[in-house]
Amino acid sequence: MPSRDNIVTFHDIPTPVGEQPYVPGAGPSPVVTVVDPDPDWPLQYAELAARVRDALGWRVLELQHIGSTSVPGLAAKPIIDMDLVVADADDEAAYVPALEAAGFELRVREPWWFGHRVLRHTDPACGLHVFGPDAPEPIKHRIFRDWLRGNPGERDLYARAKRAAAAASTSAGEHSMQYNARKEQVVREICRRAFTAAGLLDGSS
């Protein structure tokens, strides 16, 4: 279980010298498209979650729909983001082959950032983020999601930030990681308010 400090800290861990997060042949998406909310997104998550659970069985310690497609009424990139917690994210042999057989493809390997891996599924489009039990990110993602679900003003603030970032990145010919950087300040401001409401921060941080 991650500590309180780990949950509320934004861990900007640089890529180690000589390493790179993308597996050979992979890279950030060159297309940044934010669309109106789609009522089918929860159904797509349910389909993808069933595939993951069928593939891994009891090795799924936690599986959550996270990201903008998990918030009703929120504009988003049309990609279902999911957090998967397994016993050891660095033990790829324990879960990657089974997920590949279910139609997922390993795209990102970041053992220096809480063991993070990302697998992609194309239909429905999905980014499956894999972490170990001690990673704070799944908890952080869940708090952010639930805060947006319960606070329409924050949801709308985030939607405006997303659309502005997407327009700026598209105009500049940037990729998805640069889009993420453009909206990062707003994400962190919203997270701090959510952490405070949850009692993880005292409001003066």
C-alpha positions in Angstrom: 0.0 0.0 0.0 1.5 3.4 -1.0 2.1 6.0 1.7 0.1 9.2 1.9 3.1 11.2 0.8 3.5 9.0 -2.3 -0.2 9.5 -3.2 -0.1 13.3 -3.1 3.3 13.7 -4.6 3.7 14.2 -8.4 6.6 11.9 -9.2 8.5 13.4 -12.1 11.0 10.7 -12.5 13.3 11.2 -15.5 14.0 8.4 -17.9 17.4 6.9 -16.9 20.3 7.6 -19.2 20.4 4.9 -21.9 16.8 3.9 -21.4 13.6 4.9 -23.3 10.0 4.1 -22.3 8.7 2.9 -25.7 9.3 -0.6 -26.9 10.9 -0.9 -30.4 8.5 0.3 -33.0 6.3 2.2 -30.6 6.0 5.9 -29.8 3.6 8.6 -28.7 0.5 9.1 -30.8 0.9 11.8 -33.4 -2.8 12.5 -33.4 -4.5 14.5 -30.6 -8.3 14.5 -30.9 -10.7 15.4 -28.1 -14.3 14.5 -28.8 -17.6 15.0 -27.1 -18.5 12.4 -24.4 -19.8 9.1 -25.8 -22.4 7.1 -23.8 -20.8 3.9 -25.1 -17.6 4.4 -23.3 -18.7 2.5 -20.1 -19.8 -0.4 -22.4 -16.4 -0.4 -24.1 -14.7 -0.5 -20.7 -16.9 -3.5 -19.6 -15.9 -5.4 -22.8 -12.2 -4.7 -22.3 -12.3 -5.5 -18.6 -13.9 -8.8 -19.3 -11.1 -9.6 -21.8 -8.5 -8.7 -19.1 -10.1 -10.8 -16.4 -10.7 -13.7 -18.8 -7.0 -13.6 -19.7 -5.5 -13.2 -16.2 -8.1 -14.6 -13.8 -7.0 -14.2 -10.2 -3.9 -12.4 -11.2 -6.0 -9.3 -11.5 -5.6 -7.6 -8.1 -7.4 -4.5 -9.2 -8.9 -3.2 -12.4 -10.4 0.3 -12.8 -11.8 2.5 -15.6 -9.8 5.7 -15.2 -9.1 8.8 -17.3 -11.6 11.1 -19.0 -13.7 8.4 -20.6 -14.6 7.2 -17.1 -16.3 10.6 -16.2 -19.8 11.0 -17.6 -20.2 14.2 -19.5 -16.5 14.8 -20.0 -14.9 15.4 -23.4 -12.0 13.0 -24.0 -9.7 11.3 -26.5 -11.7 8.3 -27.6 -9.4 5.8 -25.8 -10.5 3.8 -22.8 -7.8 4.1 -20.1 -7.6 1.4 -17.5 -5.4 0.7 -14.5 -4.5 -2.9 -13.8 -2.7 -3.9 -10.6 -0.8 -7.2 -10.5 1.5 -8.8 -8.0 4.7 -7.7 -9.8 4.5 -5.4 -12.8 8.2 -6.2 -13.6 7.3 -9.9 -14.0 6.1 -9.5 -17.6 6.0 -13.2 -18.2 3.2 -13.5 -15.6 0.7 -11.3 -17.5 2.0 -9.9 -20.9 1.7 -13.2 -23.0 -1.8 -13.8 -21.7 -2.9 -10.2 -22.5 -1.2 -10.4 -25.9 -3.3 -13.5 -26.7 -6.4 -11.5 -25.8 -5.5 -8.8 -28.3 -3.4 -6.4 -26.3 0.1 -5.2 -27.4 2.9 -4.0 -25.1 3.9 -0.5 -26.0 5.6 1.1 -22.9 8.0 -0.3 -20.4 9.0 2.0 -17.5 10.3 -0.1 -14.6 11.8 3.0 -13.0 8.3 4.6 -12.5 6.5 2.1 -10.2 7.0 -0.7 -12.7 4.7 1.0 -15.1 3.8 -0.8 -18.4 1.2 0.1 -21.0 -0.5 -2.3 -23.4 -2.6 -1.1 -26.3 -5.8 -2.5 -27.6 -7.2 -1.2 -30.9 -10.9 -2.1 -31.1 -12.1 -0.7 -28.8 -9.2 1.6 -28.4 -7.6 1.2 -25.0 -4.5 2.1 -23.0 -4.0 -0.5 -20.3 -1.7 0.8 -17.6 -0.1 -1.9 -15.4 1.3 -1.2 -11.9 2.3 -3.2 -8.8 0.5 -3.1 -5.4 2.8 -0.4 -4.0 2.3 2.1 -6.8 0.5 5.3 -5.8 -0.8 6.1 -9.3 -3.9 3.9 -9.4 -5.1 5.5 -6.1 -4.3 9.0 -7.5 -6.2 8.2 -10.7 -9.2 7.0 -8.8 -9.4 10.0 -6.6 -9.1 12.3 -9.6 -11.8 10.4 -11.4 -14.2 10.4 -8.5 -13.6 14.1 -7.8 -14.5 15.0 -11.4 -17.6 12.7 -11.3 -18.8 14.5 -8.2 -17.9 18.1 -9.1 -19.3 19.3 -12.4 -17.5 22.7 -12.2 -14.1 20.8 -12.0 -15.2 18.5 -14.8 -16.0 21.5 -17.0 -12.7 23.3 -16.0 -10.8 20.2 -17.1 -12.8 19.9 -20.3 -11.8 23.4 -21.3 -8.2 22.7 -20.5 -8.3 19.6 -22.6 -9.8 21.2 -25.6 -7.4 24.2 -25.4 -4.4 21.8 -25.1 -5.6 19.7 -28.0 -6.1 22.7 -30.3 -2.7 24.1 -29.4 -0.9 20.8 -29.9 -2.7 20.1 -33.2 -1.8 23.5 -34.4 1.8 23.1 -33.4 2.1 19.5 -34.9 2.8 18.1 -31.4 2.2 14.5 -30.2 0.1 13.2 -27.4 2.8 13.5 -24.7 3.1 17.2 -25.5 -0.6 17.5 -25.3 -0.5 16.0 -21.8 2.2 18.5 -20.8 0.0 21.4 -21.9 -2.8 20.4 -19.5 -0.6 19.2 -16.7 -0.9 22.3 -14.5 -4.7 22.2 -14.5 -4.6 18.5 -13.7 -2.3 19.1 -10.7 -4.5 22.0 -9.4 -7.6 19.8 -9.5 -5.7 16.9 -7.9 -4.7 19.1 -5.0 -8.2 20.1 -4.3 -9.3 16.5 -4.5 -6.5 15.4 -2.1 -7.5 18.2 0.3 -11.2 17.1 0.2 -10.1 13.5 0.9 -8.1 14.6 3.9 -4.7 13.7 2.3 -3.6 17.4 2.3 -4.4 20.0 4.9 -5.2 22.7 2.4 -2.1 24.8 3.0 0.1 22.7 0.7 
